[in-house]
Amino acid sequence: MPRKPIPTLSGVFTPTETPAHLARDVIESALREAIMDGRIPPETPLRQEEIAALFGVSRMPVREALRRLESQGLLHIQPYKGAVVTALISQDAMDTYGVRLLLEPEALRLSLPHLSDTDLADASARLAALRKARDSATLARLNREFHMALYRRAGNARLLYLIEQELEQEERFLRFHLSAMGTGHQARDDHEALLDAARSGDESRALALLRRHLSQAEQAIRHYLADQDNAESPAGDAPRTAGEPK
């Protein structure tokens, strides 16, 4: 099957002049959104000179923006080759859910007894907005905010920081596993059940629902990766399976 041609960035962005003091953040945001919504597909090289010319800046803020995107798992920087957009779904996606399964139930357990009516109303508002959201960036942001609203009273700033980092890592493949993997409706049902358990203060039910929610997403990714590996195996080779998280 022939590979789709890789688009040039000039076909994605309109050349503009960017104020120097805003350049890094503007470039990071623009590239991030284009990667997230698929306008810049996996394996696309991101050349500093081209990006600098498109945004009317020097290479320094471009280099800084690319490093930040690399830290978010959206691209990897190879010696002598430069930055290349990573795949939306990879082994790293399973690792992310493995970490979330370790951290988030503990945060919910600590937070649940201290959630106020305001906290629950905030989570409910995020969930209502999530039902209506369509674009990937909004879906990802609201998903993160919904979960963090339920964890915010955990009383452990380091734990919450680590969880938010993992939720930000998840954003790059959230769009894919909600649509291509057909898990969108299940995720919405899980969120509603989780919020209901939090309202009633039912700790054991809330923790069980959260673990199931995360485990099902991890399994969907595991099956997808196994199918991809099997499809890519040469005829006659034994099927390969996706590796375990951690």
KEKE-3310 file (N, C-alpha, C; in steps of 0.2 Angstrom, whole numbers, plus 5000, padded with zeros to 4 digits):
npx = (5004:5004:5013:5005:5008:5019:5014:5019:5024:5020:5009:5000:5001:4999:5010:5017:5020:5028:5027:5042:5043:5032:5034:5039:5029:5018:5022:5024:5010:5003:5009:5007:4993:4991:4997:4989:4976:4978:4983:4996:5004:5010:5027:5031:5044:5050:5056:5068:5072:5062:5050:5054:5054:5041:5034:5041:5052:5067:5078:5079:5067:5060:5067:5066:5052:5051:5058:5050:5038:5043:5045:5032:5029:5025:5034:5050:5067:5080:5097:5106:5095:5084:5068:5055:5038:5029:5021:5003:4998:5006:5018:5021:5009:5002:5010:5008:4995:4997:5004:4995:4985:4992:4993:4981:4970:4974:4975:4961:4956:4961:4956:4942:4934:4935:4929:4920:4904:4905:4917:4911:4901:4909:4916:4905:4901:4912:4910:4897:4901:4910:4902:4897:4908:4918:4930:4947:4957:4949:4941:4952:4957:4945:4943:4954:4952:4941:4944:4954:4947:4941:4951:4957:4957:4966:4977:4991:5003:5013:5009:4998:5003:5011:5001:4994:5003:5004:4991:4992:5001:4993:4984:4988:4984:4971:4961:4962:4959:4946:4939:4943:4945:4933:4928:4922:4908:4908:4918:4911:4900:4907:4913:4901:4896:4906:4906:4894:4896:4906:4898:4889:4898:4903:4916:4923:4915:4918:4932:4933:4926:4935:4947:4942:4939:4951:4958:4951:4953:4967:4967:4961:4970:4981:4976:4974:4988:4993:4986:4991:5004:5003:4997:5008:5018:5028:5023:5020:5028:5028:5014:5016:5015:5009:5019:5020:5014:5024)
npy = (4994:5011:5024:5038:5055:5066:5081:5098:5110:5123:5121:5119:5130:5148:5160:5171:5186:5185:5191:5193:5191:5182:5171:5158:5152:5154:5146:5134:5131:5131:5121:5110:5109:5107:5094:5087:5087:5081:5087:5088:5074:5058:5054:5065:5077:5090:5105:5116:5128:5130:5132:5143:5152:5152:5158:5170:5172:5170:5155:5151:5152:5143:5131:5130:5128:5116:5107:5108:5102:5089:5085:5083:5071:5072:5073:5067:5070:5068:5064:5073:5073:5079:5085:5074:5070:5060:5044:5043:5032:5021:5010:5018:5024:5014:5013:5025:5024:5013:5020:5029:5021:5017:5029:5037:5031:5032:5046:5049:5042:5049:5062:5061:5061:5075:5082:5096:5104:5113:5108:5096:5102:5108:5098:5092:5102:5101:5089:5090:5099:5091:5081:5088:5092:5092:5094:5088:5095:5102:5091:5084:5093:5095:5082:5081:5091:5087:5075:5080:5089:5080:5075:5085:5088:5080:5083:5082:5089:5085:5072:5076:5084:5075:5066:5076:5078:5065:5065:5075:5069:5059:5066:5066:5054:5053:5057:5048:5035:5037:5038:5030:5018:5016:5019:5030:5032:5023:5029:5041:5036:5030:5041:5048:5038:5038:5051:5051:5041:5048:5059:5053:5049:5036:5027:5014:5010:5021:5020:5007:5009:5019:5012:5002:5010:5015:5003:4997:5006:5005:4991:4992:4999:4990:4979:4985:4988:4975:4970:4979:4975:4962:4964:4970:4960:4950:4938:4922:4923:4922:4929:4944:4951:4965:4973:4972:4984:4996)
npz = (5000:4995:5003:5010:5004:5012:5019:5016:5027:5023:5017:5028:5037:5036:5030:5042:5053:5068:5085:5094:5107:5110:5102:5105:5112:5103:5092:5097:5102:5089:5081:5090:5090:5076:5075:5084:5078:5066:5054:5053:5050:5058:5057:5050:5045:5055:5051:5057:5050:5040:5048:5055:5045:5041:5052:5054:5062:5072:5073:5086:5095:5089:5090:5104:5106:5099:5108:5119:5114:5111:5124:5128:5121:5108:5097:5091:5093:5082:5080:5068:5060:5064:5070:5071:5069:5081:5081:5084:5091:5101:5109:5120:5123:5130:5141:5147:5151:5160:5170:5174:5180:5191:5198:5198:5205:5218:5220:5218:5229:5240:5238:5237:5250:5253:5243:5238:5236:5226:5219:5214:5206:5197:5190:5185:5176:5167:5162:5155:5145:5139:5133:5122:5115:5100:5093:5093:5102:5111:5117:5123:5132:5140:5145:5153:5162:5169:5175:5184:5192:5200:5207:5214:5227:5234:5241:5239:5231:5222:5218:5210:5201:5193:5188:5180:5171:5164:5159:5150:5141:5136:5128:5115:5109:5112:5104:5094:5100:5104:5093:5081:5088:5094:5107:5112:5117:5127:5136:5139:5146:5157:5163:5168:5177:5186:5191:5197:5207:5215:5219:5228:5237:5237:5240:5236:5225:5216:5215:5209:5197:5191:5189:5181:5170:5165:5163:5152:5142:5141:5137:5124:5117:5118:5110:5098:5095:5094:5083:5073:5073:5069:5056:5050:5050:5040:5028:5034:5045:5063:5073:5081:5097:5107:5119:5137:5148:5158)
capx = (5000:5008:5012:5003:5013:5020:5012:5024:5021:5017:5002:4997:5001:5000:5016:5015:5026:5026:5031:5048:5042:5027:5036:5040:5022:5014:5024:5022:5003:5001:5012:5004:4986:4991:4998:4984:4971:4980:4985:5003:5003:5016:5033:5032:5049:5049:5063:5068:5072:5055:5046:5056:5052:5034:5032:5044:5056:5074:5078:5080:5061:5058:5071:5063:5046:5051:5060:5044:5034:5046:5044:5025:5029:5022:5039:5056:5072:5085:5104:5107:5089:5080:5062:5050:5032:5028:5014:4998:4997:5012:5019:5021:5002:5000:5014:5004:4989:5000:5006:4989:4982:4995:4993:4975:4965:4976:4973:4954:4955:4963:4952:4935:4931:4936:4926:4915:4898:4908:4921:4907:4898:4914:4917:4899:4901:4916:4907:4892:4904:4913:4897:4896:4914:4919:4937:4952:4960:4944:4940:4957:4957:4940:4944:4959:4950:4936:4948:4958:4942:4939:4957:4961:4958:4970:4982:4998:5004:5017:5005:4993:5008:5013:4995:4992:5008:5002:4985:4994:5004:4987:4980:4990:4981:4964:4956:4962:4956:4939:4935:4945:4944:4926:4928:4919:4902:4910:4921:4906:4896:4911:4913:4895:4895:4912:4904:4888:4899:4909:4893:4887:4904:4905:4923:4924:4913:4922:4939:4932:4924:4940:4951:4939:4939:4958:4960:4948:4957:4973:4966:4959:4977:4985:4973:4976:4995:4994:4983:4995:5010:5001:4996:5014:5022:5029:5019:5024:5031:5023:5012:5020:5010:5011:5022:5016:5016:5030)
capy = (5000:5017:5029:5045:5060:5070:5088:5103:5115:5129:5119:5119:5137:5154:5164:5177:5189:5183:5195:5189:5189:5177:5167:5151:5149:5154:5141:5127:5130:5130:5115:5105:5108:5104:5087:5084:5086:5077:5091:5086:5067:5055:5054:5072:5080:5097:5108:5123:5134:5131:5134:5150:5157:5153:5162:5176:5172:5166:5148:5150:5151:5137:5126:5129:5125:5109:5104:5107:5097:5083:5083:5081:5065:5073:5072:5065:5074:5063:5068:5074:5072:5084:5083:5070:5069:5053:5040:5044:5026:5017:5007:5023:5025:5009:5015:5031:5021:5010:5025:5032:5016:5017:5036:5041:5029:5035:5053:5049:5040:5055:5068:5060:5064:5082:5086:5101:5104:5117:5104:5092:5105:5110:5091:5091:5106:5099:5083:5092:5102:5086:5078:5092:5094:5088:5094:5084:5099:5103:5084:5082:5098:5094:5076:5082:5095:5083:5070:5084:5091:5075:5073:5091:5089:5075:5086:5080:5093:5081:5067:5079:5086:5069:5064:5080:5077:5059:5067:5079:5065:5056:5070:5065:5049:5053:5058:5041:5029:5038:5037:5023:5012:5015:5019:5036:5031:5019:5034:5045:5032:5029:5047:5049:5034:5040:5057:5049:5038:5054:5063:5049:5047:5029:5026:5008:5010:5026:5017:5002:5012:5022:5007:4999:5015:5016:4997:4996:5010:5001:4985:4994:5001:4984:4975:4989:4987:4968:4970:4982:4971:4956:4966:4971:4954:4946:4931:4916:4925:4921:4935:4948:4954:4971:4972:4974:4991:4996)
capz = (5000:4995:5009:5009:5004:5018:5017:5018:5032:5020:5016:5034:5040:5032:5033:5046:5057:5075:5089:5096:5114:5110:5097:5107:5114:5097:5088:5101:5101:5082:5080:5094:5087:5070:5076:5087:5073:5060:5049:5052:5052:5060:5052:5046:5048:5056:5050:5060:5045:5037:5053:5057:5039:5041:5058:5053:5068:5071:5074:5093:5098:5086:5094:5111:5105:5097:5114:5123:5110:5112:5131:5128:5117:5101:5092:5094:5089:5080:5078:5061:5056:5067:5074:5067:5073:5083:5080:5089:5095:5101:5116:5125:5125:5135:5147:5150:5155:5166:5175:5177:5184:5198:5202:5199:5210:5225:5220:5220:5236:5245:5237:5238:5256:5254:5238:5240:5231:5220:5215:5210:5200:5192:5187:5181:5170:5162:5158:5151:5139:5135:5129:5116:5111:5094:5090:5098:5107:5116:5120:5127:5138:5145:5148:5158:5168:5172:5180:5189:5196:5205:5211:5216:5235:5236:5246:5237:5225:5218:5214:5205:5195:5189:5185:5175:5165:5161:5156:5144:5137:5133:5123:5108:5106:5114:5098:5090:5103:5105:5087:5078:5093:5095:5114:5114:5121:5134:5140:5142:5151:5163:5166:5171:5182:5191:5194:5201:5213:5218:5222:5233:5242:5237:5238:5233:5218:5212:5213:5204:5190:5188:5187:5175:5164:5163:5160:5146:5137:5140:5133:5117:5114:5117:5105:5092:5093:5092:5076:5069:5073:5065:5049:5047:5050:5034:5027:5037:5052:5069:5075:5087:5102:5110:5125:5143:5151:5162)
cpx = (5004:5007:5010:5008:5013:5019:5018:5020:5018:5010:4997:4996:5002:5006:5014:5021:5023:5030:5036:5046:5036:5029:5036:5033:5017:5015:5022:5014:5001:5003:5008:4997:4986:4993:4992:4978:4972:4983:4993:5003:5010:5021:5035:5039:5048:5055:5063:5068:5065:5050:5047:5054:5045:5031:5036:5049:5063:5073:5077:5073:5058:5061:5068:5056:5046:5053:5054:5039:5037:5045:5037:5024:5026:5027:5045:5062:5078:5091:5104:5101:5084:5074:5057:5044:5031:5021:5009:4997:5003:5013:5019:5014:5000:5004:5011:4999:4991:5001:5000:4985:4985:4994:4986:4970:4968:4974:4965:4952:4956:4958:4945:4932:4931:4932:4920:4909:4901:4913:4917:4903:4903:4915:4911:4899:4906:4914:4902:4895:4908:4908:4896:4902:4915:4927:4942:4955:4955:4942:4946:4958:4951:4940:4949:4956:4944:4939:4951:4953:4940:4945:4960:4961:4962:4975:4989:4999:5008:5014:5001:4997:5009:5007:4993:4997:5006:4995:4986:4997:4998:4984:4982:4987:4974:4960:4956:4958:4948:4935:4937:4944:4937:4924:4924:4913:4904:4913:4916:4902:4900:4912:4907:4894:4900:4909:4898:4891:4902:4904:4890:4892:4905:4912:4925:4922:4916:4928:4938:4930:4930:4945:4949:4940:4946:4960:4957:4951:4964:4973:4965:4966:4981:4982:4975:4983:4996:4991:4988:5002:5009:5000:5003:5019:5022:5025:5023:5027:5026:5021:5015:5014:5013:5014:5018:5018:5021:5036)
cpy = (5006:5021:5035:5050:5064:5077:5093:5107:5121:5127:5119:5126:5142:5158:5170:5180:5188:5188:5191:5187:5183:5171:5159:5148:5149:5148:5134:5126:5128:5123:5109:5104:5105:5096:5084:5082:5083:5080:5090:5079:5064:5054:5060:5075:5088:5101:5115:5129:5135:5134:5141:5155:5158:5158:5168:5177:5169:5159:5147:5148:5144:5131:5125:5126:5118:5105:5103:5102:5090:5080:5081:5074:5066:5072:5069:5068:5069:5067:5068:5074:5077:5081:5080:5069:5061:5050:5042:5038:5022:5014:5012:5025:5020:5011:5020:5028:5017:5014:5028:5027:5016:5024:5038:5038:5031:5042:5053:5047:5045:5060:5067:5062:5071:5086:5090:5100:5108:5113:5099:5095:5107:5104:5090:5095:5104:5093:5085:5095:5096:5082:5082:5093:5089:5088:5091:5088:5100:5096:5083:5087:5096:5087:5077:5086:5091:5078:5075:5087:5086:5073:5079:5092:5083:5077:5084:5083:5089:5076:5070:5082:5080:5066:5069:5079:5071:5061:5071:5074:5061:5060:5068:5059:5048:5053:5051:5036:5031:5037:5030:5017:5011:5015:5025:5036:5028:5024:5038:5042:5031:5035:5049:5045:5036:5046:5055:5046:5043:5058:5059:5047:5040:5027:5020:5008:5015:5023:5011:5004:5016:5017:5003:5003:5015:5009:4995:5000:5007:4995:4987:4996:4995:4980:4979:4988:4980:4967:4973:4978:4965:4958:4967:4966:4951:4940:4926:4917:4924:4928:4938:4951:4960:4970:4974:4981:4990:4993)
cpz = (5000:5001:5006:5008:5010:5016:5019:5023:5029:5018:5022:5037:5035:5035:5037:5050:5064:5080:5093:5103:5115:5105:5099:5108:5108:5093:5091:5100:5094:5080:5083:5091:5080:5070:5079:5082:5067:5054:5047:5055:5055:5055:5048:5049:5049:5056:5052:5055:5042:5042:5055:5051:5039:5046:5058:5060:5067:5073:5082:5096:5095:5089:5101:5111:5103:5103:5118:5120:5111:5119:5132:5124:5110:5096:5095:5089:5088:5078:5071:5056:5058:5070:5069:5072:5074:5081:5086:5094:5095:5108:5121:5127:5131:5141:5150:5154:5161:5172:5178:5181:5191:5202:5203:5204:5217:5225:5222:5227:5241:5244:5238:5244:5257:5248:5240:5234:5224:5216:5211:5204:5195:5187:5182:5175:5165:5158:5153:5144:5135:5131:5122:5112:5105:5092:5096:5103:5113:5120:5125:5133:5143:5149:5154:5164:5172:5177:5186:5194:5202:5210:5215:5224:5238:5242:5245:5230:5220:5214:5209:5199:5190:5185:5179:5169:5161:5157:5149:5139:5133:5128:5116:5104:5108:5108:5094:5094:5105:5099:5083:5082:5095:5103:5117:5119:5127:5138:5143:5147:5158:5167:5170:5177:5188:5194:5199:5208:5218:5222:5228:5239:5242:5235:5234:5226:5214:5210:5208:5197:5187:5185:5181:5168:5161:5160:5154:5140:5136:5136:5126:5114:5113:5111:5098:5090:5091:5085:5071:5068:5068:5058:5046:5047:5043:5034:5030:5044:5057:5071:5081:5091:5105:5117:5131:5145:5157:5159)
residu = (MET:PRO:ARG:LYS:PRO:ILE:PRO:THR:LEU:SER:GLY:VAL:PHE:THR:PRO:THR:GLU:THR:PRO:ALA:HIS:LEU:ALA:ARG:ASP:VAL:ILE:GLU:SER:ALA:LEU:ARG:GLU:ALA:ILE:MET:ASP:GLY:ARG:ILE:PRO:PRO:GLU:THR:PRO:LEU:ARG:GLN:GLU:GLU:ILE:ALA:ALA:LEU:PHE:GLY:VAL:SER:ARG:MET:PRO:VAL:ARG:GLU:ALA:LEU:ARG:ARG:LEU:GLU:SER:GLN:GLY:LEU:LEU:HIS:ILE:GLN:PRO:TYR:LYS:GLY:ALA:VAL:VAL:THR:ALA:LEU:ILE:SER:GLN:ASP:ALA:MET:ASP:THR:TYR:GLY:VAL:ARG:LEU:LEU:LEU:GLU:PRO:GLU:ALA:LEU:ARG:LEU:SER:LEU:PRO:HIS:LEU:SER:ASP:THR:ASP:LEU:ALA:ASP:ALA:SER:ALA:ARG:LEU:ALA:ALA:LEU:ARG:LYS:ALA:ARG:ASP:SER:ALA:THR:LEU:ALA:ARG:LEU:ASN:ARG:GLU:PHE:HIS:MET:ALA:LEU:TYR:ARG:ARG:ALA:GLY:ASN:ALA:ARG:LEU:LEU:TYR:LEU:ILE:GLU:GLN:GLU:LEU:GLU:GLN:GLU:GLU:ARG:PHE:LEU:ARG:PHE:HIS:LEU:SER:ALA:MET:GLY:THR:GLY:HIS:GLN:ALA:ARG:ASP:ASP:HIS:GLU:ALA:LEU:LEU:ASP:ALA:ALA:ARG:SER:GLY:ASP:GLU:SER:ARG:ALA:LEU:ALA:LEU:LEU:ARG:ARG:HIS:LEU:SER:GLN:ALA:GLU:GLN:ALA:ILE:ARG:HIS:TYR:LEU:ALA:ASP:GLN:ASP:ASN:ALA:GLU:SER:PRO:ALA:GLY:ASP:ALA:PRO:ARG:THR:ALA:GLY:GLU:PRO:LYS)
# end
